[in-house]
Amino acid sequence: MSDFIFSSPWHCPHTSLTAPRSRTIANGRTQYRRQCLACGRPVGEVVAKATALAETGGCPFPFDEAFHDERQRVAAKRAEAEAEARLREREAEEEAWWRWYNRYLQTDAWQKLRRKVLKRADGVCEGCAERPAQQVHHLTYKNAGNELLFQLVALCDGCHDIAHADKGGVR
């Protein structure tokens, strides 16, 4: 009998499934499972032998392990390529953000905020309270471009380096 196809949403995003196929499992026994024609995975519950034989005219096809393995390799390569694409996209977004941020640091608006923070700290580092503050550091970049004064601190170069040490330069 030919291997007919029917649709089902069971445990698989794909809907093209085979009639029950015979598959030898770890203990050497035979079980009958439907196989997805898109991903090659076994789908749904184990099918009773009598049902499998009735649906296949007494002659179920064997489960196609090679197809299953190949589809899993293809899926893994696709997932890897998608992950790499997402990483490249995040890197591009990060680069764009830093370009914007570096331009922002040159604006009059940032210079005005910077002066307010240094004035609030009376020119003294808010990290060590010993050296002159040269840097205005963001405690968060969440509101970058629209910072609240409490999100900024005046730091000396040494304390500023310490503030960035755990972040590795990443926002």
N, C-alpha and C positions, 0 to 999 in steps of 0.2 A: 504494500500500500504506500502511496506517496506521503511525504512528510507535510501535512497540512499546517496552516498558520491560523492562529486566532489572536485576538487582542485581550490583554489583561493588564491592569496597573500594579499587580502584586510586586512589592519589594524592589521594583526596578523602574527607572524612569522611561524605559523603552516598552513599546506595546506589541512588537512583533515577536511572538513566541512560537516555538515548535510544538508539535504534539509531544507527549512524554517520550523521553529517550532513556535508554538503559545506561547506567553508569556504575562502574565498579568502585566501591568505596573502600576506605582504609582496611576494614576487616575482611575484605574479599567478597563481601556480599554485593548483590546487585540492588540498586534502587532506581526508581524511575522519576525523572525530573524534566520539567520543561526548560528549554534553553532559549535565551534571548538571542535573536538573530543580529542585534546591533552590537551588544557588548560581549556576548558569548557566555555570560554567567548563568548558572542555574537559577531559576526564578520560581518563587512560590514554594508551597509545601511539597513534600514527597508525595508522589502519586501512587495509589495502590496498584499492585501488579495487575489485578483483574481489569481495572480502569484503563491502564496503559495498554494492555493487550486488546481491549475492546476498541479503543480509539485508534489503534494502529493496525487493525486487522490481524492481530497476533504477531506482528513483526516490527517492533519498535527499532528505529535507527539507534546506533550507539551515540552517546553524548560525544560531541566533537571537542575533545580536549585541546587539540592543536589550534582550533579556531579560538577557543576560550583563551588560551595562553597568548596567542598573537594579539587578540583584541585587548587583553590586559596590558601587553607591552605598548600597544598604540596609545591606549588611554594614559599610561604612565608618561609616555613621551609628550603627549598633549598637555597633561597637567604640568609637567616640567616647563614646557614652552610658555604656558600661561603664567606660571609663577615668575619666570624670567621677564616676561612682558610687564607684569605688575611691578616687579622690582625696578625695571627701567623707567616705568611711568612714575613711580614714587621718587626715583632719583631725579628725573626731569622736573617734577613738581618742587622738590627740595632745592634744586639749582635755581629755579625761577623765583622761589621764595627768597633765597639768599640774595639774588640780584635786586629784587624789590627792596629788601631790608637795607642793603648797603646804599641804595639810592636814598631811601628814607632817612638814613643817618646824616645825610647831607642837607636835609631840608631845614628851613627856618623853624618849623613846628617842633622838630626833634631838638634843635639847638635851644629853643625856649624851655622845653621840658628839662633838658639837661642842666641848664642854669638854675632852674627852680630846685632840682634835687641837690645840686652842689651847695646852693644857698641854705637849704634845709639842714644839711649836714655840717654847715659852717666850714666847709672845705676840708673836713676831717673824714678819713675812711670809716665807714660804718661797719666794717668787718673787724678791724683790729683797734680802732680808735687811737692809733698812734701816728700814722703817716698821712701825708696829704692825699686827698682823694683826686684821682685823675680820670677815673672811669665811672660812667653811669651804667649800671648793670641791670638787665631785666631779670626779675625773679621768675617771670613767666613771659612767654611770647604770645600768650592767648589773645591779648588785646593789642598786639604790636600795631603801631600806627594810630592807636586810640587808647594809649596807656593811662592808667590811673596812677597818681604819684606814689601810692603805697606799693606799687608793683615794681618800682625802681629804687635802687640803692646806690649810694656813692661809695666807690671802692678805690683803694690804691691798686697799683699794678699787681702786686703780689697777691692780694686777696682776690682780685679779679681772676688771676690764673687759677687759684684754688677753686673759685666758684665754677669755673669751666672744666676743671680736671676730671670730674666724674661723668661729664656729658660727652667728652671726646669731641667737642666743637659742634655737636648736633643739637638743634633746637628741641 
